[in-house]
Amino acid sequence: MRRHAEDGGTTVVEVGQLRQGWRLGGVVFVTCFVGSLVAGAALARVSLYLPGASPSELREYYTDSRASVLVASALQLVAAVGLARFGAGLAARISPAHRRACRVGYGLAAASLAVSALLSVLMVILGADADDSIVRVFGRLILSTGGALHLAGLALLIWSVSRGAAGAGLGPRLPWRAGLVIAPLLAVSLGSIVLVPLTRLEPLWRLLAAVWICWVCAGGLIGAARPDQPATPPPAST
């Protein structure tokens, strides 16, 4: 624990409590991502089914629904930061054998979501005057980074954390068992890069990932110390 003087007294700050900010990161990710979907749908002036949209439909959406795109993109950028914080906290609490995969997973998931949001902003700025070929490429990149690559990163994150936590005997066990089933399902999203109809399954994969993240934030890894640091000793009784 850490102590510091305040107003002539002594305040005790539990280091373990300070390290729980990673749970807030998971909550921020889920809340802001869902909020981006809700706000985007509420503010949009035209509807868009991205996988099958033509360049003219993409141009119309990104020029006529600027507020929708900008608000949704801002929320997704905040969600990406929350996901990075969540993943970093998990990586610090699992064994070194699975830590690298966890870092690659949350790094890919957070970075690809941020890239998708930034590309959407660029479409708002440049879409009206861009050639059809550029608009089409941007549409595919937004779909792939915010969908398949983002979900693939989440799959690696969930898989590595679930294996690491289960192997170390950390509780509760149910989220880790569920994670070993959820992660391969999310990895299927990579196929949508080639087989576009698979994007129809992405809402289900996102829901499963959100449920797992909320589950872990609510109770997973309680009491787990960082494997590279000694656990904080309990305060001496007086």
Secondary structure, DSSP 8 states (H G I E B T S, - for coil): -EEEEETTEEEEE-HHHHTTHHHHHHHHHHHHHHHHHHHHHHH-SS---GGG--HHHHHHHHHH-HHHHHHHHHHHHHHHHHHHHHHHHHHTTS-HHHHHHHHHHHHHHHHHHHHHHHHHHHHHHHTTTS-HHHHHHHHHHHHIIIIIIHHHHHHHHHHHHHHHHHHTT-S-HHHHHHHHHHHHHHHGGGGGGT-GGGGGGHHHHHHHHHHHHHHHHHHTTTT---TTS---------
